[in-house]
């Protein structure tokens, strides 16, 4: 009796293969949105750098600067709590608007740090983010417990950051930055593993979920970059 050519293991089924294809497609969509957001952020920041008029509005007007921060926070909350009620176009638009406004806010780093430091921190963040993303997607270990642990670490970083506004302690600032790097590395791995579960969402909600996944990874990368910049960046004198 002849054996069938290219025999498949019993555990591989059409549904398993279909799920793997769906997961890969979903993850590509998430990273597509994330990279699009990062490009828009970069464009907005460089626009401020090259426009004295925009600098006067964004950097030299405290009311506008504070307003941008509150609007960005509002968009994140809007996406986080209203994602199931909005259309895909609304979710995508909100994410892109947030990315653009965040670029306006982050443009201040070009006056606080040297360009070489910014490039070095960005490349380092990209390498570390990439490594933890691969780990989160490839590992068979359940990283659910990481989420709670690093989220509590994030709360601690935020509280210490607020306290240090009044203390102005360079030692505490250094410690916050180190902890912040580890927190967002952990969250990067956890958020990437979550993408495989998010990929199971079907229908019209899948694009919305992809935008939320992109927002989470975008925030992981931006915060990792900023903490590395604070640690190793050369400040302008």
C-alpha positions, 0 to 999 in steps of 0.5 A: 500500500502506497503512503500519501505524499507529504503526509500532514501531522494529525494535529494540523487541520484546515481550521488551524492553518486558517487561524495561522493565516488570519493571525499573520494578516492581523499582526501585519495590519497592527504593525502597519497602523503602528508604523503609519502612526510613527511616521505621522508623529515624525512628520509632525515633530519635524514640521515644528522644527522647520516652522518658526510660526508653529514653534511659537504656537506649540512650544512657546504657548503654555496653554496650547502645550497643556491643551495638546496633552489633555486632548491626546489623553482624551483621544486615548480614553476615547479609543480605549473605552469606545472602541466597540461602539465606533466605526473603523473609520472613526477609530483609524482617524482618532489614532492618526490624529493622536499620532499627529498631535503627539508629534507636535508635543514631542518636537520639544526634544529637538531643543532639549537633546542633541540630534545625535542623541535622539537618533541613537536613542531611537535606534536603540529603542527600535532594536530593543522593541524588535527583540521583545516583540519577537519574543512576545510573538514566538514564546510559548510561555503565558505572559498574562502575569507580566501584564499585571506586574508591569502595569503596576510598575507603570503606575509606580513610575507615574506616581514617582514622576509626579513626586519628582516634579516637586523634589527635582531629584536627579537620582530619582529621575535616573531610577525612574528612567531605568525602571521605565525602560524595563516596564515598557520592554515587558509591556512590549512582549505582553502586548505582542502576545495579546495580538494572537488573542486579538486576532480571533476577533472577526467581522467589522470589529477586526479593524478596530481591534487592530487600531487598539493593538497599534495604539498599545505598541505605539505607546510602548515604543514611544515611551521606551524611546523617551526613557532611553533618551532621558537616560543616555541623551546629551542635553543641549547646554 
